Amino acid sequence: MGVVRWSGRAIGLDVHREFCEVAICEDGVVRSAGRVKTTPEALRVLAGSLIPTDRVALEVTGGAWEVARILEPHAERVIVVSPDDTGIAQARAKTDKLDSRTLARLLASGELDAVWMPDERCRVLRRRLARREQLVRSRSRAKNEVHAVLMRRLQGKPPCSDLFGVKGRKWLRSLELPEEETETVSGAIRHIEFLDREIVAVERLIAASMLRSRDARRLLSVPGVNLIAAGTFLAAIGDITRFRNARALVAYLGLDPRVRQSGEEPARSGRISKRGSASARWALVEATWSVVKQPGPLRAFYQRIRARRGHGRAIVAAARKLAMLFWCLLSRDESSGAWSSPSAPASSRADRPGCGSPTRRCAPPSADSPNRPRRPTSERSATGKPRHRRRWARARHRGTHK
């Protein structure tokens, strides 16, 4: 049986703010087709010139999703690709015409992998979360201006924990500052009050859309996970069925370790890859800080890793476990329940990934057991303590299960 090849035109678009450079690959021949203005009217004219067997490829840019939405009903397929997968950025010669021709040629040869296109609900959630993030950053800058004034005028620390609460603002008004510094503080306070109202308004919209989602309600069943963390996670991953298992989701979020191996050397793992959405990783880590404060399996897992590797690596490892827990909750259509309850029996959690339940203590072997290791007593370090104490404990543990 022969291989079925796709027949039709492959169209590459190099999208800019003012125009789109168009290239067409037909029957193995690539040619430039000029420019089209990046306006809804001009893009609808381009969409009308397409035939049902055409395929279109464009790179991810600020307006790529809107361009794809306009062209999608008129073509067989419209794919949006990551610039890292095309190799265009590393090319020796890079122009708009060459970029569009490269996209058309790669699309015709079937070498492009499309990124997932979010639906309308996911796009709206992403925009609202991005707007909230910008508002919070602006509020932080305004608060830093007030702190800078206090440092310049040697005012020291405020007598209250919240400088921008009721007592803190009363204390700010009582300070004797120069006129220009008073203007700065008053303007920053007005700016903070405005941003507080805007943040509350956008958070209400996010909460209203999240509470209508079954997936969001499942994630919120985990103690310590709030609306912003759950919303950021869902906006980043979209449809959970895209990931065949929890490890695929962890790799998509960039929480999997990098692996290096060459020649006869064994494989070594290093830092996390940090691929994918940085905001989703941030939300997972922030949620993990709250989750590990609650009694449960994740807290036990975090404490064990922290004792051996420190709190930094422990919180990232716990965030990876939390991502695996989210995958199980969404893909198996269940709430957290026994996953987060510290009183759940061990039999209900032992076969679940990411549970982090404490390791069961093993009964010591009998004195006449052939598997019982002998502790070395002759070798001692400079401090007088026996060497290989940890190695002896591991050998004893392995001998128990032989």
Secondary structure, 3 states (H helix, E strand, C coil): CCCCCCCCCEEEEEECCCEEEEEEEECCEEEEEEEEECCHHHHHHHHHCCCCCCEEEEECCCCHHHHHHHHHHHCCEEEEECHHHHCCCCCCCCCHHHHHHHHHHHHHCCCCCCCCCCCHHHHHHHHHHHHHHHHHHHHHHHHHHHHHHHHHCCCCCCCCCCCCCHHHHHHHHHCCCCHHHHHHHHHHHHHHHHHHHHHHHHHHHHHHHHHCCHHHHHHHCCCCCCHHHHHHHHHHHCCHHHCCCHHHHHHHHCCCEEEECCCCCCCEEEEECCCCCHHHHHHHHHHHHHHCCCCCHHHHHHHHHHHHHCHHHHHHHHHHHHHHHHHHHHHCCCCCHHHCCCCCCHHHCCCCCCCCCCCCCCCCCCCCCCCCCCCCCCCECCCCCECCHHHHHHHHHHHHCC
